[in-house]
Amino acid sequence: MKYIVLLGDGMSDEPNDQLGGKTPLEVANTPNMDRLAKAGKIGLAATVPKGFHPGSDVANLSVFGYNPADCYSGRSPLEAASMGVELGPNDVAFRLNFVWLEAHYGKMYMGDFSAGHISTEEAAALIKTLQEELGDDEFTFYPGVSYRHLLVWKNGRDQLKFTPPHDIITQSIEDYLPQGEGAKELMHLTNAAQMVLAHHPVNHKREENGKVPANSIWLWGHGRKPQMETYQQRFDLSGAVISAVDLIKGIGVNAGLDNIEVPGATGYIDTNYKGKGEYAVKALAEKDFIYVHVEAPDEAAHGGLLQEKIKAIEDFDRDVVGTVLDSLEQIGDCRILVTPDHPTPVAKRTHTSDPVPFIMFDSRTDEAASVAGYSEAEAKASGLLVAGHQLLPLLIERG
Ligand SMILES: O=C(O)[C@@H](CO)OP(=O)(O)O
């Protein structure tokens, strides 16, 4: 038996006025997910437990079968594991976004939480310079994917409060600066980084080409090394993860799963959907479990890009879900979970904590469910609501 998770990050949404009150999921052409919804079971999953901030860290931990209340110690420590950065007991890891801050009449606004989706190569050059100019035995900068990077503070403080930059798009930053013990040091480091970035050739070139510069860093998602059981320990299961972003790969590392790199996987709307589907099918020849994560719908929604989100959902359905469904004979008996991690409503341009619509499909049965297809409304009408961390045990039929 094979177990498959196919996850569209931020895929669910809310009724949208521009769609006549429908959601992107309802409007998108999704024949494969609709087929699974009819042949399987659909329901709602609460992937963001009460008291947690809605983010892909907490929500994907839930879908992986971990109760965040038991093991969550921050986002960046998970990403550090993917980057091969070993955190010591006194280290605090911080997510470092390259952002574009826009000045208006003496105030600074969050112009773009991704610095125009800066390329991984450009960002690596900026991180290298920041490390050369500002790195020392206290602070170390590590490069990641596109705008997503890592700062480690040796013997750092962690009683701090941050705001994720994608939660304050277009807003003035003055009410969202770091608070708590150590905030002063981090603001000093941020200001020093702004001085370095202002003179960096990568930013000069970006501006010459009409692109926004990465004119600041934005620190958030901090924490210390997590203690997590591996999948072998929890479920006696080995497997692999396919994702472009360090957060999901880092959860995979902590779970003792293999990470499969797919060429052209970008963590954005231009990712290699088909490659992710094909590599997943190939991996199932030897692995019993595969977790496939696609970032694209989330990024489109953060950009406020309604049609791009609909297209990302359709690409996910055709090239990831469809590729797996077209290979069912090759895969053999399997159970498939299709779900978002959290909603990212385009109208809000950030995450919410609302439960997400999931499909649980078993290739051995056909529920012939009387549903019109896969949507938030059909999942709600099912009357089934589970805690997010119960999805995986349900998928592998372990209670
Ligand atoms: O990587 C990030 O910074 C965020 C942006 O929203 O992505 P996700 O929501 O998937 O964590």
The ligand as an ORCA input file, in Angstrom:
! r2SCAN-3c Opt
* xyz 0 1
  O       7.740     31.392      2.565
  C       7.144     32.359      3.053
  O       7.676     33.368      3.539
  C       5.650     32.307      3.105
  C       5.001     33.468      2.406
  O       3.653     33.380      2.700
  O       5.209     31.107      2.493
  P       4.284     30.125      3.316
  O       3.008     30.853      3.528
  O       4.116     28.915      2.467
  O       4.965     29.862      4.577
*
